Amino acid sequence: VDSSKFKTCQESHFCKRQRQTHEGEINPMKSFQTFNVIRDTVKLNQNDKTITFDLQEKTAKDNVLTMKLELYENGIVRMRAQEKSPLANKKRYHVNDVLLDSIKTQSIKWKEEPKSSSNHFSFIHGEKQCCYVQVQLEPFKLDVYIMGELAITTNKDGLFHFEPIQEKPTIAGPENKEGNTEENNNNNNNNNNVAHEGYWEERFQSHQDSKPNGPMSIGMDFTFVGSSHVYGIPEHSTRLSLKSTTGNGIKENPYRLYNLDVFEYEIDKTMALYGSVPLMISHDTKKTTAIFWLNAAETFVDIEDVEGPSKKTHWISETGILDVFYLTGPTPSSIFKQYAYLTGTTQLPQMFSLGYHQCKWNYKSEDHVKEIDAGFDKHQIPYDVIWLDIEHTDGKRYFTWDNNNFPTPEEMLKAIAVKNRKMVNIVDPHIKRDNGYYIHSEAQSKGYYIKNKDGNDYDGWCWPGSSSYLDFTNPEIRDWWASQFAYDKYKGSAPNLYIWNDMNEPSVFNGPEVSMHKDAKHWGDYEHRDLHNLYGFYYHMASADGLIKRNPDQNDRPFVLSRAFFAGSQRIGAIWTGDNAAEWSHLDIANPMLLSLNIAGITFSGADVGGFFGNPDAELLARWYQAGAFQPFFRGHAHLDSRHREPWLFDEPYSSVMKDAIITRYTYLPLWYTTFFENTINGSPVINPLWVQYPKEQELFDIDDTIIISNSLLVKPVTKQGAKSMKVILPGKSVNEIWYDVDTEKPIEAGTYEIDTPLEKIPVYQRGGSIIPKKERVRRSSAQMKDDPFTIRIALDKNQFAQGQLYIDDEHSFDYKKGNYLYKQFTFKDNTLIFNTHPESKQNGKFTSPSTIEKIIILGYKQKPTSIVSEDGKQLSFDYDQSLSKLTIRKPDFSVNSNFILKFN
Amino acid sequence: ITPQYGVAPEELEFYKENKVFNCLRSNKEIPFSQVNDDYCDCPDGTDEPGTAACSNGHFWCTNKGHKGAYIPSSYVNDGVCDCCDGSDEYKSSIKCENKCNELGEATRKKHNEEVERYTNGLKKKKEMEEEGSRIIKEKFVTLETLKKEIDPIKSEIKELEVLVERKRSEKDDEEKRLKDAKDAEKQKDTQKEEATPTPTNTEETVEGEAKVGNDDSNNNNNDNDEDLKPTVEEKLTSELLETVSKGKDNENNNNHNNNNNNNNNINTIRKDNDNSENKSILDSFYKLIVPFLPNSFVSFKDMGNLEGLENELSNKKSSLKQKQDEIEKIEKVLGYDTGVNNVFLPLNGKCFDFKTKEYTYTVCPFDKASQGHTSLGKFESWKDGHNQMVFENGQQCWGGPKRSIKVFMECGSENELYDVNEPGKCEYTIKFRTPAMCTEEHLKVLKLESDHGL
């Protein structure tokens, strides 16, 4: 990556101004001062369930803010602040459409009323006593207490800075000019030049930012008291546990959130990548808490280790209001519930999208598609989706086909549909400025494009050359865009064609930082800077909406993969980690990055298998398939210039290893599907870092190369070249956990082991105490497996107990939302296996499945039973392997629709 | 379904009703009732020939009217019709039509076409073999002839070289005398010119001239004086111009020794310099020609004899070169592996085209391959017997390797290219049908297949 193309905090004037305040440097900005609560403005409004008050800057008395505090269900505190009397012609952007409409404020009562004799007041939830909030008046400070102890402090370090919106000074002074550094240096303390540098215009490389609204940045510090680790704020190419960027002699760039198309990104950088979720989770052995900073402008986050030990964090955004959610946990699972309550859970993926996806830039013709499709069948490798990148279009005009190479797309799609496979086409947000192109001419005439600062259609350079960008922040334009996916509009499309949204940061090849000018104008007269991080989210939303609406019954769950994202994108579709490289380091960072996305709600995510840029050797690709097979979104992809790397193109044993990994993926589809369903209930990650499952085991807090799918399957893929052996940590010492190697089926106690990792080995372990549903008859694609019988794998814990879930529905429609599904629970306890409806199931009995349970395997069963009898007295045949303590029940053949009980004598 | 469902005829004997069933390829015995009971008991999958229970098993499609075939067990009852008789979807959501007759017909037709292709190909192959041996004979004869012709030419060249050398030294003496006289004359001219301002030269011209000037001063160490430089330049320029003119027409020959005219010419050039188009043409001309001019070009007097000799010498030399090249070429061809009975030899020297919408691909066996004007490489070697002709080291690919192409050889009744692909960036493949690849054995197999009723 050419990192000079991208801004650091130092090169972003607002960040530089805000950040200086905590580096012990003399802050030349008078406006950066202390805020005090105006005592007699404090009010508890029972009607709208808020506490409001004004804040006044100590020295600049006219800088008055109004603050609103609220409580939500599940222990969520919200704090909002903006100017009390904003200028009539200038406004701050409020993020809409990210929070769910369903969130509701809860009643509040005083814990300690504001009194003239006291410098603070506190309040508490009307009914539930999860936590309380204490506000200090002078200077303003806000503390959140959990379980009676101080957990999160606000403005403890006085970094609350709110640049009030102001009119542009009429006299243009030298302060408006860049490049006066010499003069500035000479007059550092008294002259306003430094202070006002970058206020009303700013330059980065060859790009001018006109900044008509001037400075309006916001900053705040939050300290997670007693915290040893913070996680989240994706997307960065760093490890899961966030590193400190300042303090104690550390001088790193702060983590940056600003969606960017970063060419050939590098590992372990705090620089921004394609998407942003401003959610930070703090964890220590006692509690888990989080801060959700709802702001769509460019944002920087500093992290510092302070005494306590605690984690001090400093959040800086260029514009927008101050809008902060405190998630009080106190457990990891309650954090996920709280965050899901605010921003929603992952749209339940269609089953096909959990299968294997085959992509390459570029499958170039209908014959080529046929050849790849046939290749999978010839080598008996299952796959579900074949992808077409930009070259399939007529000159990068999306919604069109290159007529030479794709003369009969309907037939091509039909041929794929015979095996119930799908195709995904790329549709990007840049629109070729070509009057002969219907999308462009219509968009232009309707005035649907984002405007540049002068009010003309924004014109930037992307794949098609000169392009304009639709303003997806406008709901009318989103609707218009969605209507373009109608089958009669998108010629050659079909119900088995799904969509891929790339370049939606947005990527503008000739724009600042390869993106859009910040002074471009959006709907509602907002600037691009106000909502940059939301652009990809809205685009993704409009595309997914189009896929729903194209069907008359609107009953097909959409599949749209997006590169850019924001908080809430999980509700729309899948995300991938962008343009990675065919290098071991990129394979190694894939799980940490995906874990970071998963804990921030973006559970349906993956990294391109093989690495997008370059050419992996057979070993790297084989290892990558092994890792990818256990990541939520599983797609092989490669650059235009990369050699073909379909799994059958390599020497043995590599090709077989890749094939086996894909087959293994398909056997676990019921587990994936069930786990994704459970995410829709509780917002839990689909792949978990170890600390989420074992929150009290401190030594796990830094581990991010190991994942646990649901709460049952631990995977540590091999990500080192030539690795003959590897260290594996099997967690759960504190609870006497047992793990079972899924290959050998041997039990292993929690602990750290050096295990052999020959090429064919994927280190996968089933947790003792879990029950995993599988389908071990692998077919050409997931659709053919739909009605196949299940194999149930029970791994017993030390108490001969195990529990697990199975979710089944039609695998593609929204009918599950009406309760048309089966959500079942297996419990093995007291030598009895019970299969019944899950207590949290809201099924209404309409759904039935032809599937049965063809095999039950119990690992850790201590001695051979004399008989296994079902409720109706039927004796089941079984097989017992003493050496493995493995019991296999042959053909119980129970239907999954009904419940059953098996007694082991 | 019966226990025999999905079993191929040759394995039916293992599936006769019995008390037990022995897994065919693993050491396990199961009750016969568990055959085709939709549960996989045998590690080798042989207990479930008719169901999808064993993922490593296979299912036999009878396909009456067409050709029986195995499909993977996972294709059984999966909602996709795989056997043309539909026997794989006996318990499925879809109904499969029996397409075996229709398909059998098509296959038989295709098969017959293949037989025909081979039959025709084999006929043509004979012709190619004959042509191959004819060519090889011709090549040997030509080679012998050429080899014999070489020695006489070599000795003629030697004689001529001696002669030319002598003439040349005579001429050098004359030249030196002439040059001394000229230099004296130039000295006067320079003084004259200093009085009138010289028009400024463009940078390029100065550069070019300076280079020539330096060369000159190296050759004439005495001429280092700065004042002399313009003179030398002018002299060279004028003479260059003359050379040019001489090449174009003989008119200017008359002006050849006239200094005034020379000066006029210089002025003309300088004027032209103001006109950028002309300037650049002249500049590039100088740049082109100056490095190649021999030191002796200054005089054209008494050239007749020497020039004639030199011409003759160069003719002889090129004739020798031509013959040597020809020998090398033939020897190279003879060095190639041209197959049994030189069957591939007739392809040498020929080129074949294949047109796609975007490009015309050309393959010249044993020589080179191209995509339009872009080289895809030179013939490198055979690979995999005579199944692949590999061409490498073509034009460098931007951001990639040097272009290359593999030509896959197949039996055909004509020599023709088809089906081009680019499996890796700038790494191409194409198929080539040629009678040379047809074999009797394959035809026999094909015919045998027809006899067995397909």
Interface residues (C-beta under 8 A of the other chain):
Chain A: Q380 N404 V418 K419 N420 L640 D641 S642 R643 H644 E776 R777 V778 R779 R780 A783 Q784 D787 D788 E854 K855 R890 K891
Chain B: D37 D38 Y39 A52 A53 S55 P72 S74 Y75 D78 G79 V80 S93 K357 G399 G400 P423 G424 K425 E427
